[in-house]
Amino acid sequence: MTIKFKLIVAAAITLCSGAALADDLVFTLKNGTKSVVNNFHASPVGVDNWEDDIFGRDALAPGESMKITIADGRSVCSYDMRFEFQGDDLETLEDQQNLCELGEYTITE
């Protein structure tokens, strides 16, 4: 093998392994409202549809906190977030955050 070919193969392996090792986004979500949050959706900015509900069967009661991990394999930081509440106590809230820099996020009314 030539040196040039070896360098090309090494560069390709580095690029492929870097894409496969996208870091998970981890932060603490706190409910600072007086209502139960039933659903939490987060999608990268620019994506037209909401991703699946991150809570699944869980909910977040007022004053409670939950560790959130977004392990979608993407290497983006800016996400649109949507919070849906139980009943008619509070309308759906939406926000946009850089989740790479976020250690904790408190939902407020």
C-alpha positions in Angstrom: 0.0 0.0 0.0 1.2 3.5 -0.7 1.4 6.1 2.0 -1.2 8.2 0.2 -3.7 5.3 0.3 -3.0 4.6 4.0 -3.7 8.3 4.8 -7.0 8.2 2.9 -8.1 5.0 4.8 -7.1 6.4 8.1 -9.0 9.7 7.4 -12.1 7.7 6.4 -11.9 5.6 9.6 -11.6 8.7 11.7 -14.6 10.4 10.1 -16.8 7.3 10.4 -15.9 6.7 14.0 -16.5 10.4 14.9 -20.0 10.3 13.4 -20.8 7.1 15.4 -19.7 8.6 18.7 -22.1 11.6 18.9 -22.5 12.5 22.5 -25.9 12.0 24.3 -27.5 15.2 25.5 -28.1 14.9 29.2 -29.8 17.5 31.5 -32.2 17.8 34.4 -35.7 18.9 33.6 -37.6 20.5 36.5 -41.3 21.3 36.5 -41.7 24.8 37.9 -45.4 25.0 37.1 -48.5 24.1 39.1 -49.6 21.5 36.5 -48.5 17.9 35.6 -46.4 17.7 32.4 -47.7 14.6 30.5 -45.6 14.8 27.4 -42.3 16.2 26.4 -41.1 16.4 22.8 -37.8 17.7 21.5 -36.7 18.0 17.9 -33.6 19.6 16.4 -34.3 23.2 15.2 -35.4 23.1 11.6 -37.1 19.6 11.8 -40.7 20.1 10.9 -42.2 17.3 13.0 -42.0 16.6 16.7 -40.1 13.6 17.7 -41.7 10.9 19.9 -42.7 11.8 23.5 -39.5 11.5 25.6 -41.5 10.7 28.8 -43.2 7.7 27.4 -45.6 6.5 30.2 -44.0 8.9 32.8 -45.2 12.3 33.8 -43.6 15.2 35.7 -45.5 16.5 38.7 -45.2 20.1 39.9 -41.9 20.6 41.7 -40.4 17.3 40.5 -37.2 16.8 38.5 -36.2 14.2 36.0 -32.9 13.4 34.3 -33.4 13.6 30.5 -31.2 11.8 28.0 -31.6 12.5 24.3 -29.6 9.8 22.6 -30.7 10.4 19.0 -27.2 10.0 17.5 -27.3 13.5 16.1 -24.5 16.0 16.5 -26.7 19.1 16.9 -27.2 21.2 20.0 -30.2 23.5 19.3 -33.6 21.8 20.0 -37.2 22.9 19.9 -39.0 21.7 23.0 -42.7 21.2 23.5 -44.4 20.6 26.9 -48.0 19.3 27.1 -49.9 19.5 30.4 -52.6 17.4 32.0 -56.1 18.7 31.6 -56.8 22.3 30.7 -54.8 23.8 33.6 -52.1 25.2 31.3 -51.7 25.5 27.6 -48.9 23.8 25.7 -45.6 25.5 26.1 -42.8 25.6 23.5 -39.2 26.8 23.8 -35.8 26.5 22.0 -32.6 25.8 23.8 -29.0 24.8 23.2 -29.1 21.5 25.0 -25.3 21.0 24.8 -24.8 23.9 27.2 -27.8 23.1 29.4 -27.3 21.4 32.8 -30.8 22.1 34.1 -34.0 23.5 32.5 -37.0 24.6 34.5 -40.4 24.7 32.9 -42.2 27.9 33.9 -45.6 29.3 33.2 
